[in-house]
Amino acid sequence: MNIFKKVMLGAALTVSAMTAAVATPITVGGVTWDPDYSLDFSSSSVQIQQIIEPDGTVRGYGFVSTMNGYGQSQFCPGCELTFVFGGYTPIANVGNQVLYSGGTVDIFVNFAPSTINPSDPTTMNDANTGLGTLWLSLAGHQINGVTLTGTIQNPDPTSPVLSGLGQLDVVGGIAAANFDTNLRADGSDLSFSTSFTQPIDGINHVAGTGNFFGGSQAVVPEPGSLALMGLGLMGLASIRRRKQ
């Protein structure tokens, strides 16, 4: 086999290996998930706290406990994922629903020792969430002007039942390229749902659970990188012709 054919075969094997290597799993910033998971992408949070401010805006924070079927110790060994959200502004009331616009959700990966006990919501607060590296930054995706629909099933402050549904667009973070897929409703990147039944301060500060849903993708080499490989092969071919 001559040198040019060997180089071509090596390049083909390299491209094939690169494609196979990004199939599963994906690791970004110490966080690992399987994009071949049947519900890709899916994460859950066993503890979220939601706070309704005096002006009606909604904010809060949470802890990511599972990701694509992996537990926290598997998808984030030696680290934790927390998120903070805010800026959801009420724009209308329809029956027992409150419609919101705006909103952001920022997810952080933190390798420092944790002070959060996922089984105890009282251990989570503004000070120990949103720490570390910005892993994924999201903004509310508007559908008919609405980014979040909150439903009040039970307004009793001693036993509230609240839920929320919304859509998000990727706007930044080190994992942005993996989640900027436009696969959810109206071309959004992720959907989320929340449920709150545990009062901390009546209906205005509650604890509950939540989920993120969407799709993820491996980040393949930039076209420029493949073009450089092609130029290199062309150069080798030219050298071979001159030697003949």
C-alpha positions in Angstrom: 0.0 0.0 0.0 1.5 3.4 -1.0 1.9 6.3 1.4 -1.0 8.3 0.0 -3.4 5.4 0.3 -2.2 4.8 3.9 -2.8 8.5 4.7 -6.2 8.4 3.2 -7.1 5.2 5.1 -5.8 6.8 8.3 -7.8 9.9 7.8 -11.0 7.9 7.2 -10.4 5.9 10.3 -9.8 9.1 12.3 -13.1 10.6 11.1 -14.9 7.4 11.9 -13.3 7.2 15.4 -14.2 10.8 16.0 -17.9 10.1 15.1 -18.0 7.0 17.2 -16.3 8.7 20.2 -19.0 11.3 20.5 -21.9 8.9 20.5 -21.9 8.1 24.2 -21.3 9.4 26.8 -20.9 13.1 26.7 -18.9 14.9 29.4 -18.9 18.7 29.8 -17.3 20.4 32.7 -17.2 17.2 34.8 -20.9 16.4 34.1 -21.7 13.2 32.1 -24.8 12.0 30.5 -25.9 9.5 27.8 -27.4 11.1 24.7 -28.8 7.7 23.7 -31.0 7.5 26.7 -34.6 6.9 25.6 -35.8 10.2 27.2 -32.8 12.3 26.2 -32.7 14.9 27.6 -34.3 14.4 31.0 -33.2 15.6 34.5 -35.1 15.8 37.8 -34.7 17.8 40.9 -35.9 16.4 44.2 -35.6 19.8 45.9 -36.6 23.2 44.5 -37.7 26.3 46.4 -39.9 28.9 44.8 -40.3 32.4 46.1 -43.0 34.8 45.1 -41.8 38.4 45.7 -44.1 41.2 46.9 -44.3 42.5 43.3 -45.5 39.1 42.1 -42.3 38.1 40.3 -41.1 34.5 40.8 -37.6 33.4 41.6 -35.9 30.4 43.4 -33.2 27.8 43.3 -32.8 24.0 43.1 -30.6 21.0 43.1 -30.3 18.6 40.1 -30.5 15.1 41.4 -30.7 12.8 38.3 -29.8 13.2 34.7 -30.7 10.7 31.9 -31.1 7.9 34.3 -27.9 8.6 36.3 -27.8 9.5 40.0 -25.9 12.6 41.2 -22.9 10.5 42.2 -22.7 9.1 38.6 -23.4 12.1 36.4 -21.4 14.5 38.5 -18.9 12.6 40.6 -17.2 14.9 43.0 -19.4 17.8 42.1 -23.0 19.1 42.2 -25.3 20.9 39.8 -27.5 23.7 41.3 -29.6 26.2 39.5 -31.1 29.6 40.2 -34.1 31.1 38.4 -35.8 34.5 38.4 -37.3 37.4 36.5 -40.6 35.7 35.8 -43.1 38.6 35.7 -46.8 38.1 36.0 -48.8 39.5 33.0 -52.3 38.0 33.4 -54.5 35.8 35.5 -56.8 33.3 33.8 -58.9 31.4 36.3 -56.6 29.6 38.6 -53.6 30.2 36.4 -51.0 33.0 36.4 -49.2 33.8 33.1 -45.7 35.1 33.2 -43.2 36.6 30.8 -39.4 36.9 30.9 -37.4 34.6 33.2 -34.0 33.1 33.3 -32.6 29.8 34.6 -28.8 29.4 35.2 -27.3 26.0 36.0 -23.9 25.8 37.7 -21.4 23.0 38.3 -19.6 23.2 41.6 -16.6 21.1 42.8 -16.3 22.7 46.2 -17.6 20.8 49.3 -21.4 20.9 49.3 -23.6 22.0 52.2 -26.8 20.8 50.6 -28.7 17.8 51.8 -31.0 16.8 48.9 -33.3 15.2 51.3 -33.7 18.3 53.5 -35.0 21.4 51.7 -34.0 23.6 54.7 -30.3 23.1 53.9 -30.7 24.8 50.5 -30.7 28.6 50.2 -29.5 31.6 48.1 -26.0 31.3 49.5 -25.2 27.7 48.6 -26.8 27.5 45.2 -25.6 29.0 41.9 -22.0 28.5 42.8 -19.1 27.4 40.6 -19.0 27.4 36.8 -21.9 28.5 34.6 -22.8 25.2 32.9 -26.0 26.2 31.1 -27.7 29.6 30.8 -31.3 29.7 29.7 -33.9 32.4 29.0 -37.7 32.0 28.9 -39.0 31.2 25.5 -42.2 33.1 24.7 -45.2 31.3 23.2 -48.0 33.8 22.6 -46.1 36.1 24.9 -46.0 33.6 27.8 -42.9 31.9 29.1 -44.3 30.2 32.2 -47.8 29.1 33.2 -48.4 28.7 36.9 -51.4 26.9 38.2 -52.8 27.1 41.7 -54.6 23.9 42.5 -54.9 24.8 46.2 -54.3 28.3 47.6 -54.4 27.2 51.2 -51.2 28.5 52.7 -51.0 25.5 55.1 -51.2 23.0 52.3 -50.6 24.7 49.0 -50.5 22.9 45.7 -48.8 24.8 42.9 -47.4 23.8 39.5 -45.6 25.4 36.6 -44.9 24.7 32.9 -42.6 26.6 30.6 -40.1 26.6 27.7 -36.5 27.8 27.7 -33.9 28.8 25.1 -30.1 28.2 25.5 -28.2 31.5 25.7 -24.8 30.5 27.2 -22.8 28.3 29.5 -20.0 25.8 28.8 -22.7 23.1 27.7 -24.6 25.5 25.4 -23.6 23.9 22.2 -24.9 20.5 23.5 -28.4 21.8 24.2 -29.0 24.4 21.6 -31.2 22.0 19.6 -34.5 23.8 19.0 -36.3 20.5 19.5 -39.1 21.5 21.9 -42.3 23.4 21.4 -42.1 26.4 19.1 -38.4 25.8 18.5 -37.4 26.1 22.2 -34.5 24.1 23.5 -35.8 22.8 26.9 -39.1 22.4 28.7 -39.6 22.4 32.4 -42.2 21.5 34.9 -42.5 22.1 38.6 -44.7 21.0 41.5 -44.8 22.6 44.9 -46.7 21.2 47.9 -44.5 22.0 51.0 -45.0 25.4 52.5 -42.0 27.2 54.0 -43.7 30.6 54.3 -47.2 30.0 53.2 -47.9 30.1 49.5 -45.2 32.7 48.8 -42.2 30.4 49.7 -42.7 26.7 48.9 -40.6 23.6 48.3 -41.2 20.9 45.7 -39.8 19.1 42.7 -39.2 19.7 39.1 -37.9 18.3 35.7 -36.1 19.6 32.6 -36.9 17.9 29.3 -35.3 18.3 25.8 -32.7 17.0 23.5 -28.9 17.0 23.6 -26.3 16.5 21.0 -22.6 15.8 20.7 -20.4 18.6 19.5 -18.7 17.5 16.3 -15.5 19.0 14.9 -16.0 22.5 13.3 -16.1 22.5 9.5 -12.9 24.5 9.5 -11.1 21.6 11.2 -12.3 19.1 8.6 -11.3 21.6 5.9 -7.8 21.8 7.3 -7.6 18.0 7.2 -8.7 18.1 3.5 -6.0 20.6 2.7 -3.4 18.5 4.3 -4.5 15.5 2.3 -4.4 17.6 -0.9 -0.8 18.7 0.0 0.3 15.1 0.4 -1.2 14.2 -2.9 0.6 17.0 -4.6 3.9 15.9 -3.1 3.3 12.4 -4.3 2.7 13.5 -7.8 5.9 15.6 -7.9 7.9 12.5 -6.8 6.5 10.4 -9.6 
